């Protein structure tokens, strides 16, 4: 616990506030709290949820701007040929997202914000392949970015009335890729080489989370359905058919793998801990981007995950230089 608190930074603060926003605002406020004339405790919880929502949105906006500026000043994230385009799209997105966080964003501008968000995710996934990073890091960022790109493309196709492209099918494909990315995090994001202590903690966390989600789904499916819909924008229709049970099992496996990898990364330090906070941000944002706050959460999560790969590249280069300079390497 002391090691975890020692590694707190702005990304960690944003991840924790986004988690609090999910619990207090999207789940507790939408499902359990009455809309009017509640008790003192209920009004206090509603006020706390509103405060956390506003705080997390403003912090995500500031951190997204700072992370984009840092990425644009470095050659590690975006090549020089992409910087003008990324900076233009980034300014457009942050202005619209800031208006949505501080005020109310109109439907037309909301579409523009979603499309620019998809372009940023696309450029980030494209730029991550520039450099000598590991294939695991490149694939992890790309898999988490593709669903955002597909959602934006589906929204654009729907607004343009293109009949050849099925927006619903594109969203379903993006949803499946998001589940695959979450399930693959133990292989793609977990720090290597594996240590026995980290393996034990990761496996224990994944097992406990999977058991808790399975028990809740079987015993109180109505509650799990409401939490999934209002909190994470996941539509669980039921458990009557084999396809529905298979989908529920895939969701449980995906969130168990994501939670286990997050815990395994957070108990480490350096780039592994940064990757853990990034995974937490991507997980609490939900499956569909429905407002500026989840868009900012996912952008900050992708930028943090990409920054963790940059730190991995630098540490690898430093280790290689030490090996060359050492007597054994000479």
C-alpha positions as CSV (number, residue, x, y, z in Angstrom):
1,X,0.0,0.0,0.0
2,X,2.9,2.4,0.8
3,X,4.4,1.7,-2.6
4,X,1.1,2.4,-4.3
5,X,0.6,5.7,-2.5
6,X,4.2,6.7,-3.3
7,X,3.5,6.4,-7.0
8,X,0.4,8.7,-7.1
9,X,0.6,11.4,-9.8
10,X,-1.9,13.2,-12.0
11,X,-2.7,10.2,-14.0
12,X,-3.3,8.2,-10.9
13,X,-5.5,10.9,-9.5
14,X,-7.5,11.1,-12.7
15,X,-7.9,7.3,-12.7
16,X,-9.2,7.2,-9.1
17,X,-11.5,10.2,-9.7
18,X,-12.9,8.6,-12.9
19,X,-13.5,5.4,-10.9
20,X,-15.3,7.5,-8.2
21,X,-17.3,9.2,-11.0
22,X,-18.4,5.8,-12.3
23,X,-19.5,4.6,-8.9
24,X,-21.1,7.8,-7.5
25,X,-22.5,9.4,-10.6
26,X,-23.2,6.8,-13.3
27,X,-24.1,3.9,-11.1
28,X,-25.3,5.2,-7.7
29,X,-26.9,8.4,-9.0
30,X,-28.6,6.8,-12.0
31,X,-29.9,3.6,-10.3
32,X,-30.3,4.0,-6.6
33,X,-30.7,7.7,-5.8
34,X,-34.1,9.3,-6.2
35,X,-34.3,12.3,-8.6
36,X,-36.1,14.5,-6.1
37,X,-36.7,14.9,-2.3
38,X,-34.3,12.3,-1.0
39,X,-32.9,11.9,2.5
40,X,-30.0,13.9,3.7
41,X,-27.6,11.0,3.0
42,X,-29.0,10.7,-0.5
43,X,-28.7,14.4,-1.2
44,X,-25.1,14.3,0.1
45,X,-24.3,11.3,-2.1
46,X,-25.8,13.1,-5.1
47,X,-23.8,16.2,-4.4
48,X,-20.6,14.2,-4.0
49,X,-21.3,12.5,-7.3
50,X,-21.8,15.8,-9.0
51,X,-18.5,17.2,-7.5
52,X,-16.5,14.1,-8.5
53,X,-18.0,14.3,-12.0
54,X,-17.0,17.9,-12.5
55,X,-13.6,17.4,-10.9
56,X,-12.8,14.4,-13.0
57,X,-13.9,16.1,-16.2
58,X,-11.8,19.2,-15.6
59,X,-8.8,17.2,-14.5
60,X,-9.1,15.0,-17.6
61,X,-9.3,18.1,-19.8
62,X,-6.1,19.6,-18.3
63,X,-4.2,16.3,-18.4
64,X,-5.3,15.6,-22.0
65,X,-4.0,19.0,-23.1
66,X,-0.7,18.5,-21.2
67,X,-0.2,15.0,-22.5
68,X,-0.9,16.0,-26.1
69,X,1.6,18.9,-25.8
70,X,4.2,16.7,-24.4
71,X,3.6,14.0,-27.1
72,X,3.8,16.6,-29.9
73,X,7.1,18.0,-28.6
74,X,8.7,14.6,-28.6
75,X,9.7,12.3,-31.5
76,X,8.7,9.3,-29.4
77,X,5.0,9.4,-30.0
78,X,4.2,11.2,-33.3
79,X,6.5,11.4,-36.3
80,X,7.2,14.9,-37.6
81,X,5.0,14.3,-40.6
82,X,1.9,13.9,-38.3
83,X,2.4,16.7,-35.9
84,X,0.6,19.5,-37.8
85,X,-2.5,17.3,-38.4
86,X,-2.5,15.9,-34.8
87,X,-2.1,19.4,-33.3
88,X,-5.0,20.7,-35.4
89,X,-7.3,17.9,-34.6
90,X,-6.2,18.0,-30.9
91,X,-7.1,21.7,-30.6
92,X,-10.5,21.1,-32.2
93,X,-11.2,18.1,-29.9
94,X,-10.0,19.8,-26.7
95,X,-12.1,22.9,-27.4
96,X,-15.2,21.0,-28.0
97,X,-14.6,18.6,-25.0
98,X,-13.9,21.6,-22.8
99,X,-17.2,23.2,-23.8
100,X,-18.9,19.9,-23.0
101,X,-17.3,19.6,-19.6
102,X,-17.9,23.2,-18.5
103,X,-21.2,23.8,-20.3
104,X,-23.6,21.8,-22.5
105,X,-22.5,20.7,-25.9
106,X,-25.1,20.8,-28.7
107,X,-25.9,17.6,-30.7
108,X,-24.1,18.9,-33.8
109,X,-20.9,19.8,-31.9
110,X,-21.1,16.5,-30.0
111,X,-20.8,14.7,-33.4
112,X,-17.8,16.8,-34.3
113,X,-16.2,16.1,-30.9
114,X,-16.8,12.3,-31.4
115,X,-15.3,12.3,-34.9
116,X,-12.2,14.4,-33.8
117,X,-11.8,12.0,-30.9
118,X,-11.7,9.1,-33.3
119,X,-9.1,10.8,-35.5
120,X,-6.9,11.3,-32.4
121,X,-7.2,7.7,-31.5
122,X,-6.4,6.7,-35.1
123,X,-3.3,8.9,-35.2
124,X,-2.1,7.6,-31.9
125,X,-2.5,4.0,-33.0
126,X,-0.6,4.9,-36.2
127,X,2.2,6.8,-34.5
128,X,2.8,4.1,-31.9
129,X,4.2,1.9,-34.6
130,X,6.9,4.5,-35.1
131,X,9.9,3.5,-33.0
132,X,11.6,0.4,-31.6
133,X,8.9,-0.5,-29.1
134,X,7.9,-4.1,-28.4
135,X,5.1,-5.7,-30.5
136,X,3.1,-6.2,-27.3
137,X,3.0,-2.5,-26.6
138,X,2.1,-1.5,-30.1
139,X,-0.6,-4.1,-30.3
140,X,-2.1,-3.2,-27.0
141,X,-2.5,0.5,-27.9
142,X,-3.8,-0.4,-31.3
143,X,-6.5,-2.8,-30.0
144,X,-7.8,-0.3,-27.5
145,X,-7.8,2.5,-30.1
146,X,-9.7,0.6,-32.9
147,X,-13.1,0.5,-31.1
148,X,-12.9,4.3,-30.7
149,X,-12.2,4.7,-34.4
150,X,-15.0,2.4,-35.4
151,X,-17.5,4.2,-33.2
152,X,-16.6,7.5,-34.7
153,X,-16.7,6.0,-38.2
154,X,-20.1,4.5,-37.5
155,X,-21.5,7.8,-36.2
156,X,-20.1,9.6,-39.3
157,X,-21.6,7.0,-41.7
158,X,-25.0,7.2,-39.9
159,X,-25.0,11.0,-40.2
160,X,-24.0,10.9,-43.9
161,X,-26.7,8.3,-44.6
162,X,-24.3,5.8,-46.3
163,X,-26.2,2.6,-46.9
164,X,-23.3,0.4,-47.8
165,X,-21.8,0.8,-44.3
166,X,-23.8,-0.6,-41.4
167,X,-23.2,1.5,-38.3
168,X,-24.6,-1.1,-36.0
169,X,-22.4,-3.8,-37.4
170,X,-19.3,-1.5,-37.1
171,X,-20.2,-0.8,-33.4
172,X,-20.6,-4.6,-32.7
173,X,-17.2,-5.2,-34.3
174,X,-15.6,-2.5,-32.2
175,X,-17.2,-4.0,-29.1
176,X,-15.8,-7.4,-29.9
177,X,-12.3,-5.9,-30.4
178,X,-12.6,-4.0,-27.1
179,X,-13.4,-7.3,-25.3
180,X,-10.5,-9.0,-27.1
181,X,-8.1,-6.2,-26.0
182,X,-9.2,-6.4,-22.4
183,X,-8.9,-10.2,-22.4
184,X,-5.4,-10.0,-23.9
185,X,-4.0,-7.5,-21.4
186,X,-2.3,-10.2,-19.3
187,X,-0.2,-11.0,-22.4
188,X,0.1,-7.5,-24.0
189,X,0.4,-5.1,-21.0
190,X,1.5,-7.1,-18.0
191,X,5.2,-6.5,-17.2
192,X,7.7,-9.0,-18.3
193,X,9.6,-11.0,-17.1
194,X,7.1,-12.6,-14.8
195,X,7.9,-12.9,-11.1
196,X,6.4,-15.5,-8.8
197,X,4.9,-12.9,-6.4
198,X,3.4,-10.8,-9.2
199,X,1.9,-14.0,-10.8
200,X,0.3,-15.0,-7.5
201,X,-1.2,-11.5,-7.0
202,X,-2.4,-11.2,-10.6
203,X,-4.0,-14.7,-10.6
204,X,-5.6,-14.1,-7.2
205,X,-7.1,-10.8,-8.3
206,X,-8.4,-12.2,-11.6
207,X,-9.9,-15.2,-9.8
208,X,-11.7,-13.2,-7.1
209,X,-13.0,-10.7,-9.6
210,X,-14.3,-13.4,-12.0
211,X,-15.9,-15.3,-9.1
212,X,-17.6,-12.1,-7.8
213,X,-18.9,-11.1,-11.3
214,X,-20.1,-14.7,-12.0
215,X,-22.0,-14.9,-8.6
216,X,-23.5,-11.4,-9.1
217,X,-24.6,-12.3,-12.6
218,X,-26.3,-15.5,-11.5
219,X,-27.9,-14.3,-8.3
220,X,-28.8,-10.7,-9.2
221,X,-28.8,-10.4,-13.0
222,X,-31.2,-7.5,-12.9
223,X,-28.8,-5.4,-10.8
224,X,-25.8,-6.4,-13.0
225,X,-27.8,-5.5,-16.1
226,X,-28.6,-2.0,-14.8
227,X,-25.0,-1.4,-13.6
228,X,-23.6,-2.5,-17.0
229,X,-26.0,-0.4,-18.9
230,X,-25.9,2.9,-16.9
231,X,-22.3,2.6,-15.8
232,X,-20.4,1.1,-18.8
233,X,-22.9,1.3,-21.6
234,X,-23.1,-2.5,-22.0
235,X,-26.5,-3.9,-23.0
236,X,-27.0,-7.3,-21.4
237,X,-30.3,-8.8,-22.7
238,X,-30.5,-11.9,-20.6
239,X,-29.2,-15.4,-19.9
240,X,-31.9,-17.4,-21.6
241,X,-30.0,-18.5,-24.7
242,X,-26.6,-20.0,-25.3
243,X,-25.5,-16.8,-27.2
244,X,-26.5,-14.6,-24.2
245,X,-24.7,-16.8,-21.7
246,X,-21.6,-16.9,-24.0
247,X,-21.6,-13.1,-24.2
248,X,-22.0,-12.7,-20.4
249,X,-19.1,-15.1,-20.0
250,X,-16.9,-13.2,-22.4
251,X,-17.7,-10.0,-20.5
252,X,-16.7,-11.6,-17.2
253,X,-13.5,-12.9,-18.6
254,X,-12.6,-9.6,-20.2
255,X,-13.1,-7.6,-17.0
256,X,-11.4,-10.2,-14.9
257,X,-8.4,-10.1,-17.2
258,X,-8.4,-6.3,-17.2
259,X,-8.7,-6.1,-13.5
260,X,-6.0,-8.7,-12.8
261,X,-3.6,-7.0,-15.2
262,X,-4.3,-3.6,-13.6
263,X,-3.6,-4.9,-10.1
264,X,-0.4,-6.7,-11.4
265,X,0.8,-3.4,-13.0
266,X,0.0,-1.2,-10.0
267,X,2.0,-3.3,-7.5
268,X,5.1,-2.5,-9.7
269,X,6.7,0.9,-10.3
270,X,7.7,3.0,-13.3
271,X,6.2,2.3,-16.6
272,X,4.3,-0.7,-15.3
273,X,2.4,1.4,-12.8
274,X,1.6,4.0,-15.4
275,X,0.2,1.3,-17.6
276,X,-2.0,0.1,-14.7
277,X,-3.5,3.6,-14.3
278,X,-4.0,3.7,-18.0
279,X,-5.9,0.4,-18.0
280,X,-8.1,1.6,-15.1
281,X,-9.0,4.8,-17.1
282,X,-9.8,2.7,-20.2
283,X,-11.9,0.3,-18.2
284,X,-14.1,2.8,-16.3
285,X,-14.8,4.9,-19.5
286,X,-17.2,2.2,-20.7
287,X,-17.7,0.6,-24.0
288,X,-19.4,3.5,-25.8
289,X,-18.4,7.1,-25.8
290,X,-21.6,8.9,-24.9
291,X,-20.3,12.2,-23.5
292,X,-17.1,14.4,-23.4
293,X,-15.9,12.9,-20.0
294,X,-15.6,9.3,-21.3
295,X,-13.9,10.6,-24.4
296,X,-11.3,12.4,-22.3
297,X,-10.9,9.4,-20.1
298,X,-10.1,7.1,-23.0
299,X,-7.8,9.7,-24.6
300,X,-5.8,10.1,-21.4
301,X,-5.7,6.3,-21.0
302,X,-4.4,5.8,-24.5
303,X,-1.8,8.5,-24.1
304,X,-0.7,7.1,-20.7
305,X,-0.5,3.6,-22.2
306,X,1.6,4.9,-25.1
307,X,3.8,6.9,-22.7
308,X,4.4,3.7,-20.8
309,X,5.7,2.1,-24.0
310,X,8.1,5.1,-24.5
311,X,9.4,4.6,-20.9
312,X,9.9,0.9,-21.7
313,X,11.8,1.8,-24.9
314,X,14.1,4.2,-23.0
315,X,14.7,1.7,-20.2
316,X,15.5,-1.0,-22.8
317,X,17.9,1.3,-24.6
318,X,19.6,2.2,-21.2
319,X,19.9,-1.5,-20.3
320,X,21.4,-2.3,-23.7
321,X,23.9,0.6,-23.3
322,X,25.0,-0.7,-19.9
323,X,25.4,-4.2,-21.3
324,X,27.6,-2.9,-24.1
325,X,29.7,-0.8,-21.7
326,X,30.1,-3.6,-19.2
327,X,33.2,-5.8,-19.1
328,X,31.1,-8.8,-20.1
329,X,29.9,-7.1,-23.2
330,X,33.4,-5.8,-24.2
